[in-house]
């Protein structure tokens, strides 16, 4: 995970090839909301959270 040059948060997602994962985020660890999906190719894929600049802190999880 790192901050991209445009200020968005960049997540490197690693998993089995062709896996489709839902990316969810929360500010408080109580209620997660879907913010996108990512399909793994070649073992890894980058996901850019374009909404990250609107939050002081954010937690993430992946669901299959």
C-alpha positions as CSV (number, residue, x, y, z in Angstrom):
1,X,0.0,0.0,0.0
2,X,1.3,3.4,-0.9
3,X,0.2,6.9,-1.8
4,X,0.2,7.5,-5.5
5,X,1.5,10.8,-6.9
6,X,-2.1,12.0,-7.5
7,X,-2.8,11.6,-3.7
8,X,-4.9,8.4,-4.1
9,X,-4.1,5.3,-2.2
10,X,-2.7,2.4,-4.2
11,X,-3.2,-1.1,-3.0
12,X,-1.3,-4.1,-4.3
13,X,-3.6,-7.1,-4.2
14,X,-2.0,-10.6,-4.4
15,X,-3.9,-13.8,-5.0
16,X,-4.6,-16.7,-7.3
17,X,-4.8,-16.0,-11.0
18,X,-8.2,-15.1,-12.3
19,X,-9.6,-14.5,-8.8
20,X,-12.2,-11.7,-8.7
21,X,-12.2,-9.9,-5.4
22,X,-14.5,-7.2,-3.9
23,X,-12.6,-4.3,-2.3
24,X,-14.4,-2.9,0.8
25,X,-13.4,0.1,3.0
26,X,-14.4,1.6,6.3
27,X,-13.5,4.5,8.5
28,X,-14.5,2.8,11.8
29,X,-14.1,-1.0,11.4
30,X,-17.8,-1.4,12.0
31,X,-19.5,-1.0,8.6
32,X,-17.7,-1.7,5.4
33,X,-18.8,-0.5,2.0
34,X,-17.9,-1.8,-1.4
35,X,-15.6,0.5,-3.3
36,X,-14.7,-1.7,-6.3
37,X,-13.5,-5.0,-7.6
38,X,-10.2,-6.3,-8.7
39,X,-9.3,-9.3,-11.0
40,X,-6.0,-10.8,-10.3
41,X,-3.7,-11.4,-13.3
42,X,-0.2,-12.8,-13.0
43,X,-0.5,-13.2,-9.3
44,X,-1.1,-9.5,-8.4
45,X,-3.0,-6.4,-9.4
46,X,-3.0,-2.8,-8.4
47,X,-6.2,-1.1,-7.1
48,X,-6.4,2.6,-6.9
49,X,-8.8,4.0,-4.2
50,X,-9.9,7.3,-5.7
51,X,-12.0,8.1,-2.6
52,X,-9.1,7.9,-0.2
53,X,-8.4,11.6,-0.2
54,X,-11.8,12.2,1.4
55,X,-10.9,10.2,4.6
56,X,-8.5,10.9,7.4
57,X,-8.1,7.2,7.9
58,X,-9.4,4.1,6.1
59,X,-9.3,0.4,6.6
60,X,-9.6,-2.2,3.8
61,X,-10.6,-5.8,3.3
62,X,-11.0,-8.1,0.3
63,X,-13.9,-10.6,-0.2
64,X,-14.1,-13.4,-2.7
